Structures are given as C-alpha cells and as structure tokens.
C-alpha cells in the first residue's frame, strides 16, 4: 500500500542531524544577490528568444544554475558556484557549456559578462 509521508519526515530521513549538514564539507548556495544577478542575465536571454528554461540545483560540489536554450536534457550553459571546501586555484565560479569549461572566475559578474556576450547575432545576406 501507499504510505503518506510529510516533508518534515523526509527531511529528517535524508538529513538526520539538524540543519542538513553534510559530512563532505561546507555546503554553498546562491545568495539573494547572486540569484538576482543571474536571473537578470537570464531574462535578457529569454527576451532575445535564445533561452527557454532554467533549473537550480545543489550537490556536494556546490550550487548549480542551468540554462536551457532548446528542448533538451542537456543545458546550453551552466553556472556553478563551488563549495567552500572545494575551491580551485582558478576561482569560485565556473561557466560551463556543452563543450566544457568556458570561464572560471572569482566573481560572478565576470561570468555573466561572458554569458551575455555570447548571444548570436542575426546576419542578413547581402
């Protein structure tokens, strides 16, 4: 039979310790300012007709914002904020594409400049 479970029960099963602390290191999420900047850049791409959807996720390596440009299971661009314990020498933020890493930077603004600069332009024959 089907068992009805509340969200609180599921949270307690997945994170038995209070606060959902994971033993692999300190978790890192997008803060309000970062999400606002990312969503402003994303809205410019949506208005231009380049992007259709987005997803926000979190895993042990950090926070992930995926941008989908077409109906696909693979995002066109992914912005990753690395967890505090998993910082690399190149920086804390990464911009990924289907082909690999486009840019690694210590600031989110540097990634968004690259992302907004990659918009395709309409060229008329002539």
N, C-alpha and C positions, 0 to 999 in steps of 0.2 A: 504494500500500500504506500501511498504518498505521505511523506512526513512534512508538516508545515514547520518551517524554521524562521525565526526572526533574524533581522540583520545583525542585531547585537550578539546572538548566539553564533552566527557565522564568523563575526569579527573575533570573538573570544576563541574559537577553534583555530583560526588562522594565526592569530597573534595572542598567545596565552598570557604574555606579560603586558602590563598596562602601557598604552601609548604605541603599541605595534612596533617596538624596537626590533630590528633585525640584527642578528649576530655578526653579519659580514661587514659591518661598518656603519657609518652615519648616513642616513638617507638624505637626499637632497631633492627638493621640489622647486617648481617655478613659483616665485612670489608674485604678488599682485602687480607690481610694476613691470616685471618681465612678461607676464601674460598679456598685459595691456599693450606693450610694445609689439609683441609677436602678433596679437590679434589685429592691431592696426596695419601691420605689414600684410597680413593675410587678407584683410578686407580690400586692400588695394589690388591684390591679385585676383580676388573674386570679382571686383568691379570691372577689371580688364577682361574677364572671361577666361583667365588662364587656369584658375584653381576651382575645384568643385566642393571639396570636403576636407575635413581635418580630424585628427584624433589626438588625444592627450593620454599618455600612459606613463607608468613608472615601473622601473625594475631595479635590480640591485646595482646596476651601473649608473643610474640616475634618472632624471626626468626626460621624457621624450614628447616632442610635438611633431606629428607627421602631417604633411600637406599632400593631398591627393589632387592630381591635375586631370585625371580621367577616371572612368570606372575601372578600377584595378585593385588588386590586393596588395600591390607594392606602391608605397608612397613615392611621389616625384621628388620631394625634399623632406629631410628630417632634421630637426634642431634638437640636439642632445645637450643637456646640462649634466655634466659629470658629477658624481657623488663626491663629497668632501674627501674621503679617503682614497678615491680613485683618480685624483688629479694627475694629469700627464704634464710633461715638461712644456708642451706647446700651448696649453691653455685649458680653460674650464668648459668652454662651449665648442661644439662641433656642428658644422653644417654638412650633412651627408646627402648624396644623390644616389641614383641607381648605379652609377659608375664608381662610387667610392666617396672618400672624404674630399669635399670642396674647399673647406677652410676650417682651421682651428684657431680660436681666438680667446683672449681673456675677457673680452667684453661682448655682450650680446649685440650692441649697436654695430660692431664691425661685421658680424654675420648677417644682420638684416640689410646692411648696405649691399653686400654681395648678392643676397637673395633678391632684392628689388632691382638690382642692376642686370639680372639675367632674364628679364622679360623679353619675349620675342617681339620683333617689330614687323609690321606689315609692309612688304615691299611691292610696289606696283611695277609691272613690266613697262619698259618704255624707253 
